């Protein structure tokens, strides 16, 4: 009989020569996982940066705010009962939000979609 007892023995020997040892597979797997994780983190980071850049493409045209104390901004006196609008070019104007009683502070302001205040 030949050195191989059965056909399965011969296939097993050929298979061992063609495939890397199990220790080589075990050491390659963590490296592959690290590369894949790094690749995913890179894609995620790029997506977040691109989203942030898209927001930066829409610059502010004005800022509206309500101060806690009376203050003079750009030559305009703004009290806690007022909402001021700064056009970011140095001009501050008061926004007409209706009549607010003296002693009442505006603590939040958001115009409605239809333009009402």
C-alpha positions in Angstrom: 0.0 0.0 0.0 1.2 3.6 -0.6 2.2 6.0 2.1 -1.4 7.2 2.1 -3.9 4.8 3.7 -6.9 6.4 2.1 -7.9 9.2 -0.3 -8.9 11.3 2.7 -5.4 11.2 4.0 -4.0 12.4 0.7 -6.6 15.3 0.6 -5.8 16.2 4.2 -2.1 16.5 3.4 -2.8 18.6 0.3 -5.2 20.7 2.2 -2.6 21.4 4.9 -0.1 22.5 2.3 -2.5 24.8 0.6 -4.1 26.4 3.6 -2.1 28.6 6.1 -1.8 27.2 9.6 -4.5 28.1 12.1 -2.0 30.3 14.0 -1.6 32.5 10.9 -5.3 32.8 10.5 -5.8 33.7 14.2 -3.1 36.5 14.0 -4.5 37.9 10.7 -8.1 38.2 11.9 -7.5 40.8 14.6 -5.4 42.8 12.1 -8.2 42.7 9.6 -10.7 43.7 12.3 -8.5 46.7 13.2 -8.2 47.8 9.6 -12.0 47.5 9.1 -12.7 49.4 12.3 -10.3 52.1 11.3 -11.9 52.3 7.8 -15.4 52.6 9.3 -14.3 55.3 11.8 -12.7 57.2 8.9 -15.8 57.1 6.8 -17.9 58.2 9.8 -15.6 61.0 10.6 -15.6 62.2 7.0 -19.4 62.1 7.0 -19.6 64.1 10.1 -17.2 66.7 8.8 -19.1 67.0 5.5 -22.3 67.5 7.4 -20.7 70.2 9.5 -19.3 71.9 6.4 -22.8 71.9 4.8 -24.1 73.8 7.7 -21.2 76.3 7.5 -22.3 77.0 3.9 -25.5 78.8 5.3 -24.1 81.9 7.0 -26.2 83.9 9.5 -27.7 87.1 8.1 -28.9 88.3 11.5 -29.2 87.4 15.2 -32.2 88.2 17.4 -31.9 88.2 21.2 -33.5 89.5 24.4 -31.1 90.9 27.0 -31.4 90.3 30.8 -30.6 94.0 31.6 -31.0 97.3 29.8 -28.1 97.9 27.5 -27.1 100.2 24.6 -26.1 98.2 21.5 -25.1 100.0 18.3 -26.7 103.3 19.6 -30.1 101.5 20.4 -31.3 101.0 24.0 -32.5 97.5 24.5 -34.4 96.6 27.6 -35.5 93.2 29.0 -39.0 93.9 27.5 -37.5 94.1 23.9 -36.2 91.8 21.3 -33.2 93.2 19.4 -32.0 92.2 16.0 -28.3 92.6 15.0 -27.7 92.4 11.2 -24.1 91.5 11.9 -22.9 94.7 10.1 -23.1 96.9 13.2 -26.7 97.9 13.1 -29.0 96.9 16.0 -32.8 97.5 15.7 -35.8 96.6 17.9 -38.2 93.9 16.7 -41.9 94.7 17.0 -43.3 91.8 19.1 -46.3 93.8 20.4 -46.8 95.5 23.7 -45.1 94.0 26.7 -46.0 95.4 30.2 -43.1 97.2 32.1 -41.4 94.9 34.5 -42.0 91.9 32.3 -38.9 90.2 30.8 -38.8 88.4 27.5 -37.1 85.1 28.4 -37.7 83.3 25.1 -38.5 84.4 21.5 -39.2 82.4 18.4 -41.0 83.8 15.4 -43.8 81.5 13.9 -43.4 80.1 10.4 -46.1 82.5 9.1 -44.1 85.5 10.4 -46.1 86.2 13.5 -44.3 87.1 16.7 
